[in-house]
Amino acid sequence: MKQIKYTNYWLEGLYFVFLYMLFVAALCLAQYSKCFYALPAVAVLWKLFSYHIVLPDFVKGRRLRNEKRYEESLSHYRKCYETLEKKPWLDRYKFVLMASSLRISLVSVCLSNIADLHRLCDRPGEARKAAALLCRLEPLGPVSDLMREKYHLPQKPVFANSFEGLKELLSATLPALEFLHIALCLFFLCAALFCSPSPWLVSLSAALIVGVYFFWRFGLPKLAFPGTDSPDDDARLEACLKALELLHRHPFLDRGRRILFLSCGRLSFRICFLAACSALYLLKEDAAKAEEFAAKIDEAPVRDELMSLISARREDPPRGVQEP
């Protein structure tokens, strides 16, 4: 079985850089109050114990599994999965909320543990159901591939392998813009640090700058194009079609995306939504519609990738993952 890389070392490194900056800021602010020396300690404690506060069932499930108390562990992992199902933002923003550097989603961790615990409790049918659910929710994830191999589930169609290449094309960013955003944040933080007369104003300004950045960078696009990251394919397709209609009525949203949404993506919103619609129609087995949307894309690599997907779909109709 292929070994999965669970830790994103870039995020881990970024967290230590943040700790260093916090330590320097604490030294600068100590002239106002010695209490600021506690800032790095609070950050380290949050890194160590945030999971215990935000997702206590996750921690209990892991501890009980290590103690070989499988039934109790299973109940906690189920509760954790239910929590993540109700509050998906906990998983999406786990790096900020829990200082997590996990490469994979917490949902995949919970479901893979649920499947394994059912297997350890001699319930192979329930284990396959949990594994099949994971494969349906995250068909292209590394944990899903492991579950297919371990529980002998139907393999993903051959054409679906290329979705990874398409996803990589659509998610490509411009590093220079990412660096510029970080540099601007640091500039405003330093300006707040040295210009504010009160340490409380400094703290408030820093929190406001970081909050505004995260909202503008990640929250505003979700408000402008709601539902486009829905886990339900039909709802996502409808949302992407509405987003294309909105961009057609207001093309300045796409042309000005670098300023309006602090977008660092290499591709325009229009191309991303056209590609998403084409891929979703392909998953709905409507190759004609998929080809119609792919033909509208003027970015050759994305268009060629989609056309190859459509050709592969016609040659190898997908079987999908069925629950036993």
C-alpha positions in Angstrom: 0.0 0.0 0.0 1.2 3.5 -0.9 2.2 5.5 2.2 0.2 8.6 2.8 1.9 11.9 3.7 -0.2 13.2 6.6 1.8 16.4 7.4 2.1 19.5 5.3 5.6 20.7 6.3 5.1 24.1 4.6 2.2 24.8 7.0 4.2 23.5 9.9 7.1 25.9 8.9 4.7 28.8 8.5 3.4 28.2 12.0 6.9 28.4 13.5 7.5 31.6 11.5 4.3 33.0 13.1 5.6 31.9 16.5 8.9 33.7 15.9 7.1 36.9 14.8 4.8 36.7 17.9 7.9 36.4 20.1 9.5 39.5 18.4 6.2 41.4 18.8 6.0 40.4 22.5 9.5 41.8 23.0 8.5 45.1 21.4 5.3 45.3 23.4 6.9 44.4 26.7 7.8 48.1 27.3 4.0 48.7 27.7 3.2 45.7 29.8 5.0 42.5 30.9 1.7 40.6 30.1 2.7 40.5 26.4 5.4 38.0 27.3 2.5 35.5 27.6 1.6 35.8 23.9 4.1 33.1 22.6 3.2 30.8 25.5 -0.5 31.1 24.6 0.2 30.3 21.0 2.3 27.2 21.9 -0.5 26.0 24.3 -3.1 26.6 21.6 -1.0 24.4 19.2 -0.8 21.7 21.8 -4.3 21.7 23.2 -6.6 23.3 20.5 -7.9 19.9 19.4 -8.9 19.1 23.0 -11.0 22.3 23.0 -12.5 22.4 19.5 -12.8 18.7 18.8 -12.6 16.8 22.1 -14.3 13.7 20.6 -11.5 13.4 18.0 -8.8 13.4 20.8 -10.8 10.9 22.9 -11.4 8.6 20.0 -7.7 8.6 19.1 -6.7 7.9 22.8 -9.2 5.1 23.2 -8.1 3.4 20.0 -4.5 3.4 21.2 -5.8 1.8 24.4 -7.6 -0.8 22.3 -11.1 0.2 23.6 -12.5 0.0 20.1 -16.3 0.3 20.8 -15.8 3.5 22.9 -13.4 4.9 20.4 -15.9 4.3 17.6 -18.7 6.2 19.3 -16.4 9.2 19.8 -15.2 9.2 16.1 -18.9 9.0 15.1 -19.7 12.1 17.2 -16.7 13.9 15.7 -17.8 13.1 12.2 -21.3 14.4 13.0 -19.8 17.6 14.3 -17.7 18.1 11.1 -20.8 17.3 9.0 -22.8 20.1 10.8 -19.8 22.5 10.9 -17.7 21.9 7.7 -15.8 25.2 8.4 -14.0 23.5 11.3 -12.4 21.2 8.7 -11.8 23.8 6.1 -10.1 26.3 8.4 -8.4 23.7 10.7 -5.0 25.4 10.2 -6.2 28.6 11.7 -8.6 27.2 14.3 -6.5 24.3 15.5 -3.0 25.1 14.2 -3.3 21.9 12.3 -0.8 20.9 9.5 -2.8 17.9 8.3 -2.6 17.4 4.5 -5.9 15.4 4.5 -9.3 16.4 5.8 -10.5 15.6 9.3 -13.6 14.0 7.7 -11.4 11.4 5.9 -9.5 10.7 9.2 -12.8 10.1 11.0 -14.4 7.9 8.4 -11.2 5.8 7.8 -11.0 5.3 11.6 -14.7 4.4 11.8 -14.1 1.8 9.0 -11.0 0.3 10.7 -12.7 0.2 14.1 -15.7 -1.7 12.6 -13.3 -4.1 11.0 -11.5 -4.6 14.4 -14.9 -5.2 16.0 -15.7 -8.0 13.4 -18.3 -6.0 11.5 -16.9 -6.1 7.9 -20.2 -4.9 6.3 -20.2 -1.7 8.4 -16.6 -1.2 7.7 -17.2 -1.4 3.9 -20.1 1.1 4.2 -17.9 3.6 6.0 -15.1 3.2 3.5 -17.6 3.5 0.6 -19.0 6.7 2.1 -15.5 8.1 2.3 -14.8 7.2 -1.3 -18.1 8.9 -2.4 -17.3 12.1 -0.4 -13.7 12.4 -1.5 -13.3 10.2 -4.6 -9.8 11.5 -5.5 -8.3 11.7 -2.0 -5.3 9.5 -1.0 -7.2 8.0 1.9 -10.0 6.9 -0.5 -7.4 5.1 -2.6 -6.2 3.3 0.5 -9.8 2.4 1.5 -10.5 1.0 -2.0 -7.4 -1.2 -1.8 -8.0 -2.3 1.8 -11.7 -3.1 1.5 -11.7 -4.2 -2.1 -14.1 -1.5 -3.3 -14.7 -0.8 -7.0 -11.9 1.3 -8.4 -12.5 4.8 -9.6 -12.8 5.0 -13.4 -9.7 5.4 -15.5 -10.7 8.8 -16.8 -11.1 10.1 -13.2 -7.3 10.0 -12.7 -7.1 13.0 -14.9 -9.3 15.0 -12.6 -6.3 15.4 -10.4 -4.4 17.1 -13.3 -7.5 19.4 -13.9 -7.7 20.3 -10.2 -4.0 21.1 -10.2 -4.5 23.4 -13.2 -7.5 25.2 -11.7 -5.9 25.7 -8.3 -2.6 27.1 -9.6 -1.7 30.4 -8.0 0.7 33.3 -8.7 3.4 33.1 -5.9 4.3 36.7 -6.5 0.8 37.8 -5.6 0.7 35.5 -2.5 4.0 37.1 -1.4 2.6 40.6 -2.0 -0.4 39.9 0.1 1.7 38.6 3.0 4.1 41.6 2.7 1.1 44.0 2.8 -0.3 42.3 5.9 3.2 42.5 7.6 3.5 46.2 6.6 0.1 47.1 8.2 0.9 45.0 11.3 4.2 46.8 11.7 2.5 50.1 11.1 0.0 49.3 13.8 2.8 48.1 16.1 4.8 51.3 15.9 2.1 53.9 15.4 -0.5 53.0 17.9 -0.1 54.7 21.3 -1.7 51.9 23.4 -0.9 48.2 23.5 -4.6 47.4 23.4 -5.0 49.4 20.2 -2.0 47.5 18.8 -3.7 44.1 19.6 -7.1 45.3 18.2 -5.4 46.7 15.0 -3.5 43.4 14.5 -6.6 41.3 15.0 -8.6 43.6 12.6 -5.9 43.5 9.9 -5.7 39.7 10.0 -9.5 39.3 10.2 -10.1 41.6 7.2 -7.4 39.8 5.2 -8.9 36.4 5.8 -12.5 37.6 5.1 -11.4 39.4 1.9 -9.3 36.6 0.7 -11.5 33.6 1.6 -14.9 34.8 2.8 -15.8 37.4 0.2 -15.6 35.0 -2.8 -18.0 32.6 -0.9 -20.4 35.4 -0.4 -20.2 36.5 -4.1 -20.5 33.0 -5.4 -22.4 31.0 -2.8 -22.8 27.2 -3.1 -20.0 26.7 -5.6 -18.0 24.5 -3.1 -21.1 22.5 -2.0 -20.5 18.7 -1.5 -23.7 18.0 -3.5 -22.9 17.8 -7.2 -26.4 19.0 -8.3 -26.3 22.0 -6.0 -22.7 22.8 -7.0 -23.6 22.7 -10.7 -26.6 25.0 -10.2 -24.4 27.4 -8.2 -21.7 27.4 -10.9 -24.2 28.2 -13.6 -25.5 31.1 -11.5 -22.0 32.3 -11.0 -21.4 32.3 -14.8 -24.6 34.2 -15.3 -23.4 36.8 -12.7 -20.0 37.1 -14.4 -21.7 37.6 -17.8 -23.9 40.4 -16.3 -21.0 42.0 -14.4 -17.7 41.2 -16.2 -15.8 43.7 -13.9 -16.0 41.1 -11.1 -13.7 38.9 -13.1 -11.5 41.6 -14.6 -11.0 43.2 -11.1 -10.7 40.0 -9.1 -7.1 40.8 -8.1 -8.3 43.8 -6.2 -12.0 43.0 -5.4 -11.3 39.5 -4.0 -7.5 39.5 -3.5 -7.4 36.6 -6.0 -4.0 34.9 -6.6 -5.3 32.3 -9.0 -3.6 32.1 -12.4 -7.0 31.5 -14.2 -10.0 33.8 -14.4 -13.2 33.0 -12.4 -15.0 32.4 -15.8 -12.6 29.7 -16.8 -12.8 28.0 -13.4 -16.6 28.0 -13.4 -16.8 26.8 -17.1 -14.4 23.9 -16.2 -16.3 23.1 -13.1 -19.6 22.9 -15.1 -18.0 20.8 -17.7 -16.6 18.4 -15.1 -19.9 18.2 -13.3 -21.9 17.5 -16.4 -19.3 14.7 -17.2 -20.0 13.2 -13.7 -23.7 13.3 -14.6 -22.9 11.3 -17.8 -23.9 14.2 -20.1 -20.8 14.3 -22.4 -22.5 16.6 -24.9 -23.1 19.3 -22.3 -19.6 18.8 -20.9 -18.1 19.3 -24.4 -20.3 22.4 -24.9 -18.9 24.1 -21.8 -15.3 22.9 -22.4 -15.4 24.4 -26.0 -16.0 27.9 -24.4 -12.7 27.8 -22.5 -10.0 29.9 -24.2 -7.2 28.5 -21.9 -5.7 25.7 -24.0 -4.3 23.5 -21.2 -7.6 23.4 -19.3 -9.6 22.9 -22.5 -7.4 20.0 -23.7 -7.5 18.4 -20.3 -11.3 18.4 -20.3 -11.5 17.2 -23.9 -9.3 14.3 -22.9 -11.6 13.6 -20.0 -14.6 13.6 -22.3 -12.9 11.2 -24.7 -11.9 8.9 -21.9 -15.4 8.9 -20.5 -16.8 7.8 -23.9 -14.3 5.0 -24.1 -14.6 3.9 -20.4 -18.0 4.6 -18.9 -17.6 5.0 -15.1 -18.8 2.3 -12.7 -18.7 4.6 -9.6 -18.5 3.5 -6.0 -21.5 1.6 -4.8 -22.3 1.0 -1.2 -22.7 -2.7 -0.3 
